[in-house]
Amino acid sequence: MAVFGNINGWRTKIFVWLGLPVIAVGGLIFGAFDLVPAWQAKAGNGTPGAFTAMHQECGRRNCTWHGDFATSEGGVQRTGVILYDEPDGLSEGKTVPARDTGARNGVFSAAGGSTWLLLTGFVAAGAVAGVAWIVIVARSIRRRRPAPEPA
């Protein structure tokens, strides 16, 4: 039984001292920049326009469409952007309605989707991990301080 206690101990220490800070920083950095634009797209805000699919880039689990965005009023165009929440059946050369809400790397499909939920989850997980890590560090420091000697 003592062996299992030691394994849990070192795993817990690695998680607390390495895992939580990585989760906090990763979640906050991944989600914070595009959280507000994603919520704006969910609400239907932003500059309306059209996204033209140029090429698709696929990873292990999903594919991402890259292309050009042009506003409905004309004038503003973003090239080489990602389409978040792309509709089913999108193919090369096809144009779909989209909204530019100021996201760093892309625009959002006007049809909507769940990117806002994913980004909210990343930011929430990062914030919880960061607060938990700060609390654990503060408690550890408090425990290591020597008790004051009685007068």
Stockholm file with secondary structure:
# STOCKHOLM 1.0

chainA/1-151         MAVFGNINGWRTKIFVWLGLPVIAVGGLIFGAFDLVPAWQAKAGNGTPGAFTAMHQECGRRNCTWHGDFATSEGGVQRTGVILYDEPDGLSEGKTVPARDTGARNGVFSAAGGSTWLLLTGFVAAGAVAGVAWIVIVARSIRRRRPAPEPA
#=GR chainA/1-151 SS CHHHHHHHHHHHHHIIIIIHHHHHHHHHHHHHHHHHHHHHHHTTCSEEEEEEEEEEEECSSCEEEEEEEEETTSSCEEEEEEEETCCTTCCTTCEEEEEECCCSSEEEETTCCSHHHHHHHHHHHHHHHHHHHHHHHHHHHHHHSCCCCCC
#=GC SS_cons         CHHHHHHHHHHHHHIIIIIHHHHHHHHHHHHHHHHHHHHHHHTTCSEEEEEEEEEEEECSSCEEEEEEEEETTSSCEEEEEEEETCCTTCCTTCEEEEEECCCSSEEEETTCCSHHHHHHHHHHHHHHHHHHHHHHHHHHHHHHSCCCCCC
//
